[in-house]
Amino acid sequence: RLLDRGVIYGCSEYGEGYKHSVIEMPVVFAGGGCGRLARGVHARNEGGNIVDAHLTSLRALGLETESFGWNGGETSDHISGLLT
């Protein structure tokens, strides 16, 4: 029941560990966010920014945040296909 209401956000510090690259960083969302987060979906955000994932998790929790991030890492876009 807790996972039905909550959202767990997990990520790695590198996309390609052997290069210490921040490109293609994996992110895992677990939970349903009270029905706001789609389950069983794989989404690829090519050319996106990791803060898109942060904003997606905030919106999945019901926080109507217009934007997230600062200093070159701002976004107002969530990852499409993950929010219901």
C-alpha positions in Angstrom: 0.0 0.0 0.0 2.9 2.4 0.7 4.2 1.9 -2.8 0.8 2.7 -4.2 0.9 6.1 -2.7 4.6 6.9 -2.7 7.4 7.3 -5.3 10.9 6.0 -4.8 13.5 7.6 -7.0 16.8 5.7 -7.6 19.7 6.6 -9.9 23.3 6.0 -10.5 26.0 8.7 -10.4 27.2 7.7 -13.9 25.7 6.6 -17.2 28.7 4.9 -18.5 30.8 3.9 -15.5 34.1 3.2 -17.3 34.0 6.8 -18.8 32.5 8.5 -15.7 30.0 9.9 -18.1 26.7 11.6 -17.2 25.2 10.7 -20.6 22.4 8.1 -20.5 22.1 8.1 -16.7 19.7 5.3 -15.6 16.8 6.3 -13.3 14.3 4.0 -11.7 10.9 5.0 -10.3 9.1 2.7 -8.0 5.6 3.2 -6.7 2.4 4.6 -8.0 2.2 8.2 -6.7 -1.5 7.7 -5.9 -2.1 6.7 -9.5 -0.2 9.6 -11.1 2.9 7.5 -12.1 2.5 4.9 -14.8 3.9 1.5 -13.9 5.8 -0.9 -16.1 6.9 1.8 -18.5 10.4 2.1 -20.0 11.1 5.6 -21.2 14.2 7.0 -22.9 14.9 10.7 -22.6 17.5 11.1 -25.3 19.1 14.5 -25.1 17.3 15.2 -21.9 18.6 16.4 -18.6 18.6 14.4 -15.4 16.5 17.2 -13.8 13.7 16.1 -16.1 13.5 13.0 -13.9 13.5 15.0 -10.7 10.6 17.1 -12.0 8.8 14.0 -13.0 9.0 12.6 -9.5 7.8 15.8 -8.0 4.8 15.9 -10.2 4.1 12.3 -9.6 3.9 13.1 -5.9 1.3 15.7 -6.7 3.5 18.8 -6.4 2.5 21.1 -9.2 6.0 22.5 -9.7 6.5 24.6 -12.9 10.2 24.1 -13.1 13.1 22.6 -11.3 16.9 23.1 -11.2 19.2 26.0 -11.6 22.5 27.2 -13.2 22.1 25.6 -16.6 20.2 22.6 -15.3 16.8 24.1 -15.3 13.8 22.3 -16.8 10.1 22.7 -17.1 9.6 19.4 -18.9 8.8 16.1 -17.3 9.7 12.8 -19.0 6.8 12.0 -21.3 4.9 8.8 -20.9 5.5 8.4 -17.2 2.7 10.6 -15.7 -0.9 9.6 -16.0 
